[in-house]
């Protein structure tokens, strides 16, 4: 499989690294970046090829767009021009937040299928969970190609596109919630008299080990929590404080706020681009 990755930030490089680990030939991977220094650095580190939007590889099965949201329209404009001037018909996989497939499709030739994905930052360690949604022209074959790329960095789920804002709130932003819990536990541990190094090792080790338990067998978080909680014991005392603070309502509110912000950033309700206006960007 031949893959071109536009964007060599953390997500773009993590995907390149994952593909290489999964056995994709480095010669089949091409990177395109705005900073030539960064692009050649990534290419040298992983042994992959370099190109630019005006000179894309002659063959490509999946073309990944992994740029910053503020760069996406300019990149898509250049990409659309490049694809209209070539025989390339790759699946375009966007991992850019806030850009629905129907807006991406307006920049590209109608025969180019689009798939949108919401990965999360654990892809940098090969432990992502990524949701994908098909655009209007994407086929089952296109989805399988995309899955084969994204499975190199973790698990892949299919969802309808109208659920991607909720996915963003849960898994896209989710690592930050876990890191905040770690930060708060470390701070609290230090108030109990532990030094920072000890507190850090206890907390990060506990969270890593507990997360690993979540992925084993059919035992879910409710059962796992119950197994740790002895009646009238230390864990029960701590959990009572959490429940009294209405932590469940706080989490629901936080995820709802993240979902609503994702909807706002995606521009739902904005007038659609016309092919003419897309060409003017």
Helices and strands as residue ranges (DSSP letters): E 3-6, H 10-21, G 26-28, E 29-32, H 36-46, E 49-50, E 62-65, G 69-71, H 72-84, E 91-94, H 101-105, E 114-118, G 121-125, E 128-134, H 140-150, G 151-153, E 154-158, G 161-163, H 164-167, I 168-172, H 174-191, H 196-214, H 221-228, H 234-244, H 247-266, H 275-279
